[in-house]
Amino acid sequence: MTDTLDTEVRAFLDKTVSENPVVLFMKGVPDKPGCGFSATVVQILDHLGVDFGAVNVLQSDALRQGIKAYSDWPTIPQLYVKGEFIGGCDIVREMYQSGELKTLLGDQGVLAA
């Protein structure tokens, strides 16, 4: 699947993931999510007090398809913490409910004090 990833898109994704300790690739923006799944992840991150970057994948089809190839994950939103792909909405929700997400974010030093 990664052979469909445009060089320019890959460079943008590499830079975005490496420069933002927590980044959410989502439909829409945090103040106005474009789907319920993106809204759910934003709510979880906000509830935990996480400062995160967000990228609206609806701004370009190349980006929307590129992030799927980049992570080899078929759905959006996608959450990255310290360069590591964490998962989509269901995984983030399950990790939040179990307390695992808060622990992970705390261990990575990205939770507000």
Contacts in CASP RR format, 6 or more apart in sequence:
PFRMAT RR
TARGET T0000
AUTHOR 0000-0000-0000
METHOD contacts of the structure
MODEL  1
MTDTLDTEVRAFLDKTVSENPVVLFMKGVPDKPGCGFSATVVQILDHLGV
DFGAVNVLQSDALRQGIKAYSDWPTIPQLYVKGEFIGGCDIVREMYQSGE
LKTLLGDQGVLAA
1 68 0 8 1.000
1 69 0 8 1.000
1 72 0 8 1.000
2 69 0 8 1.000
2 70 0 8 1.000
2 72 0 8 1.000
4 65 0 8 1.000
4 66 0 8 1.000
4 69 0 8 1.000
5 66 0 8 1.000
5 69 0 8 1.000
5 70 0 8 1.000
6 62 0 8 1.000
6 66 0 8 1.000
8 62 0 8 1.000
9 62 0 8 1.000
9 63 0 8 1.000
9 66 0 8 1.000
9 70 0 8 1.000
10 66 0 8 1.000
10 70 0 8 1.000
12 63 0 8 1.000
13 66 0 8 1.000
13 67 0 8 1.000
13 70 0 8 1.000
16 23 0 8 1.000
16 55 0 8 1.000
17 23 0 8 1.000
17 80 0 8 1.000
17 83 0 8 1.000
18 83 0 8 1.000
20 52 0 8 1.000
20 53 0 8 1.000
20 80 0 8 1.000
21 51 0 8 1.000
21 81 0 8 1.000
21 82 0 8 1.000
21 108 0 8 1.000
21 109 0 8 1.000
21 110 0 8 1.000
22 45 0 8 1.000
22 50 0 8 1.000
22 51 0 8 1.000
22 52 0 8 1.000
22 53 0 8 1.000
22 79 0 8 1.000
22 80 0 8 1.000
22 81 0 8 1.000
22 82 0 8 1.000
22 105 0 8 1.000
22 110 0 8 1.000
23 52 0 8 1.000
23 53 0 8 1.000
23 54 0 8 1.000
23 55 0 8 1.000
23 79 0 8 1.000
23 80 0 8 1.000
24 30 0 8 1.000
24 38 0 8 1.000
24 41 0 8 1.000
24 42 0 8 1.000
24 45 0 8 1.000
24 52 0 8 1.000
24 53 0 8 1.000
24 54 0 8 1.000
24 55 0 8 1.000
24 77 0 8 1.000
24 78 0 8 1.000
24 79 0 8 1.000
24 80 0 8 1.000
25 54 0 8 1.000
25 55 0 8 1.000
25 57 0 8 1.000
25 67 0 8 1.000
25 76 0 8 1.000
25 77 0 8 1.000
25 78 0 8 1.000
25 79 0 8 1.000
25 80 0 8 1.000
26 33 0 8 1.000
26 34 0 8 1.000
26 38 0 8 1.000
26 41 0 8 1.000
26 42 0 8 1.000
26 54 0 8 1.000
26 55 0 8 1.000
26 56 0 8 1.000
26 57 0 8 1.000
26 76 0 8 1.000
26 77 0 8 1.000
27 33 0 8 1.000
27 34 0 8 1.000
27 35 0 8 1.000
27 37 0 8 1.000
27 38 0 8 1.000
27 56 0 8 1.000
27 57 0 8 1.000
27 58 0 8 1.000
27 76 0 8 1.000
27 77 0 8 1.000
28 34 0 8 1.000
28 35 0 8 1.000
28 38 0 8 1.000
28 54 0 8 1.000
28 56 0 8 1.000
28 57 0 8 1.000
28 58 0 8 1.000
29 54 0 8 1.000
29 56 0 8 1.000
30 42 0 8 1.000
30 46 0 8 1.000
30 52 0 8 1.000
30 54 0 8 1.000
33 39 0 8 1.000
33 42 0 8 1.000
34 58 0 8 1.000
35 76 0 8 1.000
36 89 0 8 1.000
37 75 0 8 1.000
37 76 0 8 1.000
37 77 0 8 1.000
37 88 0 8 1.000
37 89 0 8 1.000
38 76 0 8 1.000
38 77 0 8 1.000
38 89 0 8 1.000
40 89 0 8 1.000
40 92 0 8 1.000
40 93 0 8 1.000
41 77 0 8 1.000
41 79 0 8 1.000
41 88 0 8 1.000
41 89 0 8 1.000
41 92 0 8 1.000
41 93 0 8 1.000
42 54 0 8 1.000
44 92 0 8 1.000
44 93 0 8 1.000
44 96 0 8 1.000
44 101 0 8 1.000
45 52 0 8 1.000
45 79 0 8 1.000
48 96 0 8 1.000
48 101 0 8 1.000
48 102 0 8 1.000
48 105 0 8 1.000
48 111 0 8 1.000
49 111 0 8 1.000
49 112 0 8 1.000
50 105 0 8 1.000
50 110 0 8 1.000
50 111 0 8 1.000
50 112 0 8 1.000
51 110 0 8 1.000
51 112 0 8 1.000
55 63 0 8 1.000
55 67 0 8 1.000
57 63 0 8 1.000
57 64 0 8 1.000
57 67 0 8 1.000
57 76 0 8 1.000
58 64 0 8 1.000
64 76 0 8 1.000
67 76 0 8 1.000
67 78 0 8 1.000
68 74 0 8 1.000
68 75 0 8 1.000
68 76 0 8 1.000
71 78 0 8 1.000
71 85 0 8 1.000
71 87 0 8 1.000
73 85 0 8 1.000
73 87 0 8 1.000
73 88 0 8 1.000
75 88 0 8 1.000
75 89 0 8 1.000
76 88 0 8 1.000
77 88 0 8 1.000
77 89 0 8 1.000
77 92 0 8 1.000
78 85 0 8 1.000
78 87 0 8 1.000
78 88 0 8 1.000
79 85 0 8 1.000
79 86 0 8 1.000
79 87 0 8 1.000
79 88 0 8 1.000
79 92 0 8 1.000
80 86 0 8 1.000
81 104 0 8 1.000
81 105 0 8 1.000
81 108 0 8 1.000
81 110 0 8 1.000
82 108 0 8 1.000
82 110 0 8 1.000
86 92 0 8 1.000
86 95 0 8 1.000
86 101 0 8 1.000
86 104 0 8 1.000
92 101 0 8 1.000
94 100 0 8 1.000
95 101 0 8 1.000
95 104 0 8 1.000
96 102 0 8 1.000
102 111 0 8 1.000
105 111 0 8 1.000
END
